[in-house]
Amino acid sequence: MGKVLVLNASYEPLNITNWRRAVVLLIKGKAERIEHNGKYVYADFPLPTVI
């Protein structure tokens, strides 16, 4: 798996986090997936690369 780029509301880079933290942010509704790499964490949940 890998690292995920975190952007702010104006799409400026804020941070790089790990994929697990990114998935938690997505599930909690605190982030939205901008880009994914085609791999899946779960059957219907794409692994994010940019949130």
SETOR-184991 format. One record per residue (C-alpha): x, z, y. Coordinates in steps of 0.001 Angstrom, whole numbers, padded with zeros to 6 digits, always signed. Each point is the difference from the previous one (the first is absolute). Layout:
XZY;...
This chain:
+000000+000000+000000;+001417+000400+003479;-000137+000776+003641;-002874-000697+002366;+000238-000847+003693;-002336+002075+002194;-001234-001644+003214;-001923+001521+002913;-003252-001357+001459;+001877-002621+002035;+001949-001102-003104;+003306+001519+001101;+002156+001530-002762;-000268+003784-000214;+001547+001004-003285;+000855-000955-003546;-001622+002095-002702;-000198-000095-003770;-002816-001758-001812;-001599+003251-001213;-000410+001351+003542;-001384-003380+001101;-002591+000053-002790;-001059+003532+001002;-000440-001120+003630;-002078-002981-001139;-002223+002097-002278;-000583+002573+002771;-000944-002797+002398;+002846+000783+002406;+001585-003437-000371;-000976-003545-000837;+001904-002422-002173;+001493-002871+001998;+002095-001611-002739;+000496+000462-003739;+002518-001437-002430;-002290-001073-002843;+000782+002994-002208;-002673+002569-000752;+000093+003801-000074;-003331+000055-001823;-002020-002868-001421;-001772-000673+003310;+002389+001600+002525;+002817-002262+001273;+003332+001636+000782;+000421-000066+003788;+003146-001222+001732;-001275+000383+003590;-002646+002462+001211;
